[in-house]
């Protein structure tokens, strides 16, 4: 087949398979996404992970993500700063995650619940007016040190009531309800069921999870957003050196090699999982749940086989396992060219978001001039200068978005499935 025709087939195949996986996903190609919340959002952990999972699953999409979380904030604060912090970025989609501070860390009461609901409804009104699709996320439960079979005690009972309020807001305003409270609670309770003295599994502190807890948050949010688990899949007949089926990838140059096979595989997506979050996996197997990176090889002689990608061994499996089909995500993310590319994407995303947070959001937008400056320079001039600096620095963000896109350019990798010596 002529090169141009072959490239056209590849492009069309990738487009249709990726589009099929995207049909129900909350985010869409071309979206500008704003993620608003409190200090847990401002940590840039779950928000970064949601972004990284999304862009690696849809590397050809044009997307922007902006985090406008503020430590100590409540839904009322989010409502009052909505125009300044959300509308500034002209978003088409948004996630809202408040509640941890709104309950005031005490038993449920209408004196805290009503302001929470009023703040959420205020944001809903502004989002509808601006035609922003909104996903309403519940808070996650505390991962405290108390012993017992369940974490649903104390302040977590308040947070569960507040979570029901989030569903009410989503239903009332035509938004998407995302329950991260109960999946997170289920992981905590699985760990507590071991019968030994309970120790926190989410790292960080009880309120502010570290990477393991925030990866669980991100996974729960993505599932609520109908994130497609499929990265890609390929089925190959080793006896006949031929491709039997593919999804979201193309496979070429299948050839016999050392009693096994080799081939070139161009994927339409990447698996992703933050390496610093693996501590959560015994309680929530989210790496494989959100990354179905499949290979099926039939026609191999009985025995064990090494799977290599780019010359790096990523797994050792039997012919029987390969014939049934295996998920290679964990191994591919451990070492080799796929792992290297996922790390490069993470670096680019973190660099971009750090610039936005440090140089624009915290650095300028939230900066308050000292009283002595207000006495020397008219307030209008100070505000004008602040606005000019924000616009100047916002103009630098597209270049950082382009670095993320550059890291996402997909390349073919050589796979080898050869007998273990």
N, C-alpha and C positions, 0 to 999 in steps of 0.2 A: 504494500500500500504506500503511495507517495507520502512524504513526510507531512505535508500540509494537511492531507486528509486524515492521517493518523492522529495528528495533534487536535484536529477538530473533533474526532471521535472521543479523545480523552477529555477535552473540555466539556463536551456535551454530557458524557457519562458522569463526570464529577459534579456538574451543575445539577443534574436531575436527582442524583442520589442525595446530595447535600440538601437540596430543596425539599425532598421528601421528609428528611429528618427534621427540618425546620418548621414544618407546617403548623404544629401546635405550640412551638416555643414562644414564650412571651416577648423576648427581644427579636427584632427584625433587622434585616440588612438596611443600613442607612440610619439606624437609631443613634440619637444623642441621649445618653443615659445619665441621670443624676441619682446618686444614692445619698439620702439624707438620714440623719440619726444623731445619736449622742456620742459619748466617748468610745463606746464599743465600735461604732462606725469609724470614728476618727482614728482608731488604731491602724486603719488601712490593712487589715488582715482579711476578714471575711469578704470585704469589698474587693480587694485585690484578687482573691481566689475566685470569686464569682466572675470577675472580668477575665482572668486568665483561662478559666475553663471555657468561657464563651468564645473568646477569640481563637483559642486553639481548636475548638470544635468547628468554627466557621472562619477559617483563616482568610478567605477571600471577601468577607463582608467588610463594609466600611462602617466602623463603630467608634464612638467616643464614650468614655466613662469619666465622670467627675464625682469626687467624694466631697460632700459638704457636711460631714459630721462634726459636732462640737461637744466637747466634754462637758458633762453636767446638764445637758440640755433636756428639754421635755417637749411634748407635742405642741404645747402652747408657744414655746420658743421657735419651733420649726415653722409654725403658722405665721408668727410675726416677722420672721426673716425670709419668708418664702420668695418674695419678689427679688430681694437682694441676692440671695444665694442660689436659688433654683432657676428662676427665670433668666438670670444672667447668662446661662448656658444654652438657652433656647432648646430645652429638652423635648424629646418626643416620648420618652419613657422614664419612669422613676420608680425607685424602691423606697419605702418609708419604714423605718425601724426605730420606734420609740417604745417606752414603757418601763424600762429599768428604773429610771429616776422618778417617773410620774407617780408611782405608788408610795414614794417616800419611805420605802424600806420598813413598812409596818403593815398591820392587818388591813384587809380591804375595807374601804369606806367610800361613800358617795362623795365626800368632800375632796377626795383625790381622783375618783373615777370620772366625775362629771367634767372637770377641767381637761382631763386626758381626752375624753370623747369630743369635747368642744374643739380642742386643738387639732385633732385628726380631721374633724368635719371641716374646719376652716381650711386645712390644706386640700381636702377633697374638693371644696368649692373652687379654690384657686386653680387646681389641676384641671378640673373640668372646663373652666373658662379658657385656659391656655391649651386645651386639647392634648393633655399629657396622659398617656396610658399609665396607670398606677398599680403597682403590686404592693399590697399592705401586709407587712411582715410582723408576726408576733415577736415579742421579746423572747430570748432564750431563758431557761431557768438558771438559777444559781447552782453552782457546783460547790456546795459547802462541805464542811468536814464532819457534819453530824452523822452518826451511825444509824443503821436501820435498813430495811428492805427497799425503801423508796425515798427519792429526793423530794417528793411532793409534800413538803411540810413547810411551815413558817411562811416566809415571804414568797415562796414558789406558789403557794395557794392564791396569794394576791395576784401574782403574774399570770396564773391560769385564768382568773376572772378577767383580767385586762386583755388577755388574748381573745376571749370570747367577744370583747368589745371591738377588737380589730376586725373580726369576722362580720360583725354588725355593720361597721363602716364600709367594708368592702362590698357587702351585699347591697347596702342602701345606695351606693354610688356607682355601681357597675364596675368596680375594680376587681382585681384578682386577689383572693385571700391566700396567704402563704403561712402555713403553720410550721414554724421551726421549733416551737415550744415542746410539742409532744415527741417528735423524733429525737430531740436532744435529751429529753427526760428519759426516754426508753433506753438510750445508751448509758446514761448514768445508772439506771436501775439494773441493767444487765451487769454492770461492774459490781454493784452492791450485792447482787445475788450470789457472788462467789463464796460468801460465808466467812471471809477473813475481814480484818479491820479495813474499813474503806479509806482509800486515799484518792485525792482528786485526780481525775483522768484527763482533764481538759487543759492542764497547765495554767500559767498566769495566776490570777486570784479568782475568788468565787464569782465576782462580777465581771471581770475582764479576762476572758479566756486567752490562753496562748494559742500558737498555731494549731495544736490538735483540736481544741474546742472550736476555733474559728473555722477550721476546715469542715467540721461537722455542721456548723452554722451555714456555711456556703453550700454544702451538699444538700441540706434540708431546703434552703431557699431555691436552689436550682431545680430540685425535684418538684417543688411547688410551682415553678415557672415552666414545667413540662420540658425540661432539658433532655435532649435525645442522648441516650447512653451510647449509641453506636458511634465508634470512631471510624472503623472500616473493617471489612472482612474479605478473605480470599480463600477459595477452595481449589486445590490443585491435585491432579492425578499424577503421582510420581512415576507410575509404571508407564504411562503414555506421554510423559513430559508435556502435559497440556493443562490449561486453565479451565476449570469447570464452572466457576461462578465468582463474581466479585460484587461488592457493595462499597461505594465511595472510595474506590481505588482502582488502579489499573496494574496489571501484572504482565510482564513481558520477559522474553529471553529465558524461558524455563529450559533447564538443561540438566543432564545427569552429572553428579559430582560425588566422587569418593564413596559410591554406594548409596548416595542420597540424591538431593537435587539442589540447584541454586536458581534464583530468579531475581528480577528487578521489580520492585513494588513502589509505585508512586501513590501515596495516600492523599485523600482529600481533607484530612484532619489529623490532629495530633492528640494523643492521650495527655492528661495532665493530672498531677497530684503533687502538693508541696512536700518536699522531702523532710521538712522539719515537723510534719504533722503525723508521722507514722504511728505515734503513740496511741492514736484513737482507733486504729484499725482492729485490734482485738474485740472492740465493743461496737464498732460500726464499720463494716467492710466497704466503705464508700469508694475506695480506689477502683475496685472492679465493678461496683454498682454503676459508677458514672463513666467508666472507660471500657467499652466492649471492643477490644482490639484483637480481632479473631483471625486465626489461621487454622485451616483444615487441610491435611495432606493424607490422601489415600494411596494405596499401592506400594507402601514401603514394606520391606522385609521386617520380620519381627526383630525386636531389639530396642536399645536406647539410642536416642539421637540428640546431638547438640543443635540448638537453634542459634545462629549467629546473625547479627545485623551489623553491616559495615565492618565485618571481621571480629566483632565483639560478641562473646558468648553471653546470651541473655536468659537461656533456659536449657534444661535437660529433661526430655520427655520420651515416653515410649511410643512405638509405632501405633499402639492401640489408642493412646491418648490423642495423638495427632489425627488419627482417623476419625475420632469422635468430634474433634474441634476443640481448640484451646484459646483462652484469653491470654495474650502475651503482654498486657498492659504493664503489669508490675515489673517484669523483667526488662521491657523496653525502656521504662523510666528509670531503671537502676543504672544502666551503663550503655554507651553507644551513641550513635548519631541522633536518635530520637530523644534520648535523655538530654543530650547537649542542646538540641534545638529548644526543647521545653524550658531549659534553664535560661537560654538567651531571651526567650519571650518574657520570662519572669523578670529578668534584669531590666528589660526595656520598659515593661509596665511599671515596675517599682520606681525607676528613674523618672518617668513621666509624672507619676502621681506624687512623688516627693517634691518635684518642682512646683506642681500646682499647690500642694499643701503649704510648703515652706515659703515659697516666693510670691504666691498670689493670695491664697485663702487666709492662712494664719499671718503671713508676712505683711499683707496690705489690707485686704477686705476687713479683717477683724481688728486691725490696728486702731487704737484710739490715741489721738494726739494728746499730749500732756496739757494740763491747765495753763502752763506758762505760754505754750504755743498759741492757744486760743486767745490769750490776751495780747499777743504781738501781731498776729496775722488774722485778718477777717476769716470767719468760719467758711464763707463761700469759697475763698481761695484755697483753703486747706482741702475742702471736699473736692474741688475741681482738680487739684494736684493728685489727690488719692485716686480719683476716677481715671486720670490720664495714665498713672502708673499701672493700674489694673489692666487697662486696655493694651498698654505696651507689652506687658508680660503675657497676657492672654494670647497675643499675636505670636508668641514663641511656642505655644502648645502644639500647633499643627506639625511642627518639625519633630516633636517628641512622639506624637501619634504616628508619624511616618516611620520612626525607628521601630515602633511596635510592629507595624505592617511589614517592614523589612525583615524582621526576625521571623515572621510567619510565612515567608515564601517557601512553598513545599518543594522538596527535592526527592528524586527517586533514591531508594536505598537497596543495596544488594543483600538478599537473604540467602542463607545457606542452612540446609537441614542435612546433617551428615552423621554417620554412625559414631558413637562414642568409642574411642580407642582405649 
